[in-house]
Amino acid sequence: MIGTELPRAWYPVSRADLVRYAAASGDFNPIHWSQSAAGNAGLPDVVAHGMLTAGLMTRTVISWTGRPDAVLSSVVRFVKPVAVPDVSGTVIVVDGRVTAIEAGDLATVELVARCDGQQVARMTATVLVPSPPCRRTATPAPSTDH
Amino acid sequence: MALNRRFVGRKYPPTEPYEVGREKIREFAAAVGEDSAACYDVATAVRLGHPDLIAPPTFAIVLSMRADEQVVRDAELGLDYSKVVHREQRFTHHRPVCAGDALTVVVTVRDIRTIAGNELLITTGEITTVAGEPVCTTSTTLVARVSR
């Protein structure tokens, strides 16, 4: 199990996603939506909220464990701003790998987020690895929802 | 400009209770693209052993960021918020945030120091229910880039 690679995930991020995240999180710092505010702060373009990137990295872990409550802890370090150009947007690519297992079901996962091939954030998460039947329960029952 | 070192060790009173609503959880989950049913569908969350919808783990930032405003917006700290960058974020989840929770945060300023000419501010937050049940312990590192 140690060394297991999580499936690589690609997340397109547009200006609209930043506006949506700003509203949902309450983080209205103008560097995330205003070109001139970003420029005044010395940034090349409007940049994504660090915690949006962290949310996408966490989502990658949750996709692997199958349930959001399996995430026990996380540490994320933001190493480079994620520029989000108007119109084209950008893509955040997340890779993860299991680096330790304790007590049978406590996994340490190391994740890296990249944009245009460059590292933008690194995360270490501690997650419960569910047994296969448990993993199934997190998937919505393929019945009445739709 | 250097940050006011006298803030180090300062512990703030609990924040006003934040009431976690189902629609807020759904809105936040959609904003980070989290598609787990337990964030949208009450029956699924209950089946996983929770009283109501559970928030994505990074929802804790909504609580800690609001609470940190007590520190970063205090003019005596001397922080130019337009120059602030989020450098590191830690969460230790004692249990998921659930719809129906009334949560409060106790913020402590852990450290202020200079690194490579920039000012570093480290705060921690203890997120608990108003009844005192631990929910999440957070640690936030902000960097105030010194203008040249």
Interface residues (C-beta under 8 A of the other chain):
Chain A: Y11 D17 R20 Y21 A23 A24 S25 G26 D27 N29 P30 I31 A37 N40 A41 G42 H49 G50 M51 L52 A54 G55 L56 T58 R59 I62 R67 P68 D69 V71 L72 S73 S74 V75 V76 R77 F78 P81 T137 A138 T139 P140 A141 D145
Chain B: K24 E27 F28 A30 A31 V32 G33 E34 S36 A37 A38 C39 D41 T44 R47 L48 H50 I54 A55 P56 P57 T58 I61 V62 M65 R66 Y81 S82 K83 V84 V85 H86 R87 E88 Q89 R90 F91 T92 H93 R95 P96 R145 S147
